[in-house]
Amino acid sequence: MKPKLLIVDDDEEIRTQMKWALAKEYDIVMAGDRAQARDQFQANHPLVVLLDLGLPPNPATPDEGLATLSELLALDKQAKIVIITGQSERNIALRAVGNGAYDIIGKPADLDELKMLLKRCFHVAHLEREYQQIQQQLNHDTFEGILGTNLRMQTVFDTIRKVAPSSAPVLILGESGTGKEMVAQAIHHKSPRKNEPFIAINCSAIPESLMESELFGHEKGAFTGAHQMRKGRIESAHGGTLFLDEIGEIPLSIQVKLLRFLQEQRLERVGGRQEITVDVRIVSATNANLKKGMQQGTFREDLFYRIAVVQLLLPPLRERDEDITFLAQSFLQRICLEIGKTGLTFGSDALRVIRQYPWPGNVRELQNRVRRAAIMTEGKRVTPQDLELTQEGSIPPSTTLKEAREKIEREMVIQALKRNSGKITAAATDLGISRPTFYELMEKLGIEKPESKE
């Protein structure tokens, strides 16, 4: 269907000429005064309007045209209204632009210039409507900013609603990149503590020698370099929520002290002798198998049961088929707004590989690949090459979905190791996953650990 264009002019001959010139590209509707313009606008919902300011009953003044502009924008503020103006009306036309008109064009209008202007108007109008639809769907399908129509994600949202009002410790389980910190923030925002601090700490990113001071703080002179007293992350979260990401990476010596705090809600800073009472809710997360850690003696069983009063499992992206395409499209729209690109969409081949790819790095990997594609693509359609994803690969038709995923994962892990000279941390970062997850993938896929280069 051709897009609808409303032409408002009191001169029937001009309306007819414009219709004849533009009917090939647009479905033309016409009006000769304000009442007709309003009726046609409400009946046909055109995205773009060509409006002459001189309308009856007083065509010699712009008053009726300006009133028509205001009335149409009140009906649809996103409508693109172009003012047709003579040289003597130019100052008034500029005033109309200040009142919400999209652009102005001189009278008599040059046909090529008019066609180009209309093309731009419709393009911008379509982009704005598409973005609005995505935002409306996002608002409908999101929970505290987390997108999820998948049944398992809806179960996650229900669990958050139930557990948030309490102060029960929550353990969030899931692969790297599934959105564990966003879930922790959602729990905080839905809780009575929402106006108090939310403090996040990545336990895998802190050296063991600094972990105790980082969590519990230290007194002045407690160790070399401790020039002043410093509160730890637990104390800084007083009244609010402390999020311990990758809690499985906390050393056993610190686990003992953390367990004591959870039992008594009191702590001592490093080098201090005074016990400090702290009211804080603990939300933890891990992509590691803590029960396996308990069996191997790397994670305390009593601490596990303290932090895991409620367990919440996030599904990997590959198990959320109905969310993948919409997530990709919403990321693309958001990133295009950030970088100032317009009219960028996914090609059909790109959408197909997005649906087929196993996404070992989950939502984080999807977002990173879409961002790269939006920045690097030179056309208006994102291709599999822009995403750095192959379309079909060399997977035989008889291969099961599980075998196909493992084949792709194996190739990606090997290539990441090659690109990063065998450095595990760099290769994991390259794939958008954590170091522990990368090791688990190597073990699952039977890939030998390279000689240490880190």
Secondary structure, 3 states (H helix, E strand, C coil): CCCEEEEECCCHHHHHHHHHHHCCCCEEEEECCHHHHHHHHHHHCCCEEEEECCCCCCCCCCHHHHHHHHHHHHHCCCCEEEEEECHHHHHHHHHHHHCCCCEEEECCCCHHHHHHHHHHHHHHHHHHHHHHHHHHHHHHHEECCEECCCHHHHHHHHHHHHHCCCCCCEEEECCCCCCHHHHHHHHHHCCCCCCCCEEEEEHHHCCHHHHHHHHHEECCCCCCCCCCCEECHHHHCCCCEEEEECHHHCCHHHHHHHHHHHHHCEECCECCCCCEECCCEEEEEECCCHHHHHHHCCCCHHHHHHHCCEEEECCCHHHCHHHHHHHHHHHHHHHHHHHCCCCCEECHHHHHHHHHCCCCCHHHHHHHHHHHHHHHCCCCEECCCCCCCCCCCCCCCCCCHHHHHHHHHHHHHHHHHHHCCCCHHHHHHHHCCCHHHHHHHHHHHCCCCCCCCC
